């Protein structure tokens, strides 16, 4: 009886072809899934970066509210996405929060990640944010030979306002403090008050001058730190404003 013997080489090649076919089918399913998972992880890192940007902006808008009382309504990321800011203020404290959603690409809109970011804050009180030490050492103005310091450069006591007076009328003039004018020791000492003489006075001075360019009519003003004026008192006009 004749028996057919199978060729061993043919059996080997047949099994090899079947294995290759199985690997091709598996690769058809595995490779797309691998790329899908890989791209999803990359997108998650992008979401984390966007989350950091939003948190930094929440810190900025919270500081702006605490210092200026301004509520920022919308945040915008570098990608151009805009998200609403919810403000919850109660008494002297509150929060500003942002709720935003992102969908993972290639998975679909049905799969979304919801993120809640919140920043606590203190209510705006309207008080100055300048520290006491900084305010205490602010700049002041001091005239040459002055006995008081001024808080404002445009203080009327620092403005000379030179005015011309004729003859003996200077004896009837009074300064803003109600005082009389006396002869300037530099330019008018020993001068006779006659009808033809011209004199120069200032609203807050106490001397009348013969020369308009008298050194007594020139005022040199220095800008100093308040800590540099020592025990000098403040100006009775601008120091009370």
matplotlib code that plots the C-alpha trace (Angstrom):
import matplotlib.pyplot as plt

x = [0.0, 1.4, 1.5, 2.0, 4.7, 4.4, 7.4, 8.9, 10.0, 6.5, 5.2, 7.7, 6.9, 3.2, 3.5, 5.8, 3.2, 0.4, 2.6, 3.3, -0.4, -1.3, 1.4, 0.0, -3.5, -2.3, -0.2, -3.3, -5.0, -2.1, -0.2, -3.2, -4.0, -0.4, -0.3, -3.7, -2.4, 0.9, -0.8, -3.2, -0.3, 1.3, -2.0, -2.2, 1.2, -0.2, -3.1, -0.8, 1.1, -2.2, -3.2, 0.0, -0.7, -4.2, -3.0, -0.4, -3.0, -5.3, -2.5, -2.1, -5.9, -6.1, -3.3, -4.9, -8.2, -6.5, -4.6, -7.0, -10.4, -10.7, -12.3, -10.9, -13.7, -11.8, -8.5, -6.8, -4.0, -1.2, -3.3, -6.1, -8.5, -10.7, -12.2, -14.5, -13.4, -16.0, -15.7, -17.0, -16.6, -17.9, -16.9, -13.2, -12.2, -13.3, -12.0, -11.6, -11.9, -11.8, -13.6, -12.6, -12.9, -10.7, -11.5, -8.8, -8.3, -9.2, -11.2, -14.2, -16.1, -17.7, -14.4, -13.6, -11.3, -12.8, -10.4, -11.1, -8.6, -9.1, -7.2, -8.1, -8.0, -8.7, -11.3, -10.2, -10.2, -9.0, -6.1, -2.7, -0.4, 2.7, 4.4, 4.6, 8.4, 8.4, 5.7, 7.6, 10.8, 9.0, 10.5, 10.0, 11.1, 13.2, 14.0, 17.4, 17.5, 14.0, 12.6, 9.9, 9.8, 7.1, 5.3, 4.5, 6.7, 3.8, 3.2, 2.3, 4.9, 7.6, 6.4, 7.8, 5.2, 7.2, 5.1, 6.1, 5.0, 5.5, 6.9, 5.6, 2.7, 5.0, 4.4, 0.7, 1.2, 0.8, 1.9, -0.3, 0.4, -0.7, 2.8, 4.5, 7.4, 10.8, 13.8, 16.0, 19.4, 21.1, 19.7, 17.4, 19.1, 19.2, 17.2, 14.6, 11.0, 10.1, 7.2, 9.5, 11.1, 10.1, 10.1, 9.6, 7.8, 6.4, 3.2, 4.8, 8.0, 8.6, 11.1, 10.9, 13.7, 15.1, 16.7, 14.5, 17.5, 18.4, 19.7, 16.9, 14.4, 16.0, 14.9, 16.9, 14.8, 16.3, 14.6, 15.4, 14.2, 12.0, 14.5, 17.1, 15.3, 15.8, 13.4, 12.1, 8.3, 6.0, 4.7, 1.5, -0.2, 0.9, 1.9, -1.8, -3.2]
y = [0.0, 3.3, 6.2, 9.9, 11.4, 15.2, 17.3, 18.7, 21.9, 22.6, 22.1, 24.6, 27.3, 26.8, 27.4, 30.4, 32.0, 31.4, 33.1, 36.1, 36.5, 36.4, 39.0, 41.3, 41.1, 41.8, 44.8, 46.2, 46.5, 47.2, 50.0, 52.4, 51.8, 52.5, 55.8, 56.8, 56.2, 58.0, 61.1, 61.2, 61.3, 64.1, 66.0, 65.5, 67.2, 70.1, 70.3, 70.4, 73.3, 75.2, 74.5, 76.1, 79.2, 79.6, 79.3, 82.0, 84.3, 83.6, 84.7, 87.9, 88.8, 88.1, 90.5, 93.1, 92.8, 93.0, 96.2, 98.0, 96.3, 95.4, 92.0, 90.5, 88.6, 86.4, 84.6, 83.7, 81.2, 81.2, 78.9, 81.5, 79.7, 81.9, 81.0, 82.8, 83.8, 83.3, 85.7, 84.7, 87.5, 87.3, 89.8, 90.4, 87.3, 85.3, 83.3, 83.6, 80.4, 79.0, 75.9, 74.7, 71.5, 70.0, 67.0, 64.5, 64.4, 61.3, 60.0, 62.3, 65.1, 62.6, 62.1, 65.5, 66.4, 69.0, 71.0, 73.3, 76.0, 78.4, 81.2, 82.6, 86.4, 89.2, 91.7, 95.1, 97.6, 100.7, 101.3, 102.2, 99.3, 101.4, 100.2, 102.5, 102.6, 103.7, 106.4, 107.7, 108.3, 110.0, 113.0, 116.6, 120.0, 122.5, 126.1, 127.6, 128.8, 127.4, 126.6, 124.1, 121.4, 121.1, 118.1, 119.7, 121.6, 123.8, 125.0, 128.7, 129.2, 128.1, 130.5, 134.0, 135.9, 139.1, 142.3, 145.9, 148.7, 152.4, 154.7, 154.8, 152.5, 149.7, 150.7, 149.9, 146.6, 143.3, 139.8, 136.8, 136.3, 139.9, 141.1, 144.3, 144.5, 145.7, 146.9, 144.1, 144.1, 143.3, 145.9, 148.3, 148.9, 152.7, 153.6, 156.4, 155.7, 158.3, 158.6, 157.9, 154.7, 151.3, 148.4, 144.6, 142.4, 138.8, 137.6, 135.4, 137.4, 140.0, 142.3, 144.9, 145.1, 147.8, 145.4, 142.8, 140.5, 140.7, 137.5, 137.7, 137.3, 134.2, 130.9, 127.7, 124.6, 121.2, 117.8, 115.6, 112.5, 113.1, 111.4, 114.0, 117.1, 116.2, 117.9, 120.5, 120.8, 120.5, 123.5, 124.8, 124.8, 121.8, 119.8, 119.5, 118.4]
z = [0.0, -1.1, 1.5, 0.6, 2.6, 3.3, 2.5, 5.7, 4.0, 2.8, 6.4, 7.7, 5.2, 5.8, 9.5, 8.9, 6.7, 9.2, 12.0, 9.7, 9.0, 12.7, 13.5, 10.8, 12.2, 15.7, 14.5, 12.7, 16.1, 18.4, 16.5, 16.3, 19.9, 20.8, 18.9, 20.4, 24.0, 23.2, 21.7, 24.7, 27.1, 25.1, 25.3, 29.1, 29.5, 27.4, 29.7, 32.7, 31.1, 30.5, 34.1, 35.3, 33.1, 34.5, 38.1, 37.5, 36.0, 39.0, 41.3, 39.3, 39.2, 43.0, 43.7, 41.4, 43.3, 46.7, 45.7, 43.3, 43.8, 40.1, 39.2, 36.1, 34.3, 31.8, 31.6, 28.4, 27.8, 25.2, 23.0, 22.8, 25.0, 27.2, 30.5, 32.9, 36.4, 39.2, 42.1, 45.5, 48.1, 51.6, 54.2, 54.3, 52.4, 49.3, 46.4, 42.6, 40.8, 37.2, 36.1, 32.7, 30.6, 27.9, 25.7, 24.8, 21.0, 18.9, 21.8, 21.3, 23.0, 25.3, 27.2, 28.9, 31.8, 34.2, 36.2, 39.2, 40.1, 43.0, 44.6, 48.1, 48.6, 51.0, 50.3, 49.0, 51.9, 50.0, 52.4, 51.1, 50.3, 51.1, 54.3, 57.3, 57.2, 53.5, 54.1, 57.1, 55.0, 52.1, 50.3, 51.7, 50.6, 52.6, 51.7, 52.4, 56.0, 56.4, 59.8, 58.6, 55.9, 53.2, 51.9, 48.5, 46.1, 45.0, 48.6, 48.6, 51.3, 48.8, 46.1, 46.5, 44.6, 44.4, 44.3, 43.8, 46.2, 45.8, 48.5, 52.0, 51.1, 52.2, 55.8, 55.4, 53.8, 55.8, 55.0, 55.0, 58.7, 59.5, 60.2, 59.1, 56.7, 57.8, 55.8, 54.3, 56.0, 52.7, 50.3, 52.1, 55.5, 56.2, 53.2, 53.6, 52.7, 50.1, 47.6, 44.7, 46.0, 44.7, 47.0, 46.6, 49.0, 49.1, 50.6, 53.2, 53.8, 56.5, 54.7, 52.0, 49.4, 47.3, 44.8, 43.0, 42.6, 46.3, 47.8, 50.3, 47.5, 46.0, 47.4, 47.1, 47.7, 48.5, 48.2, 51.2, 52.9, 55.9, 58.1, 57.1, 58.4, 62.0, 64.5, 62.1, 62.2, 59.2, 57.3, 58.9, 55.5, 53.4, 56.4, 57.5, 54.1]

ax = plt.figure().add_subplot(projection="3d")
ax.plot(x, y, z, "-o")
ax.set_aspect("equal")
plt.show()
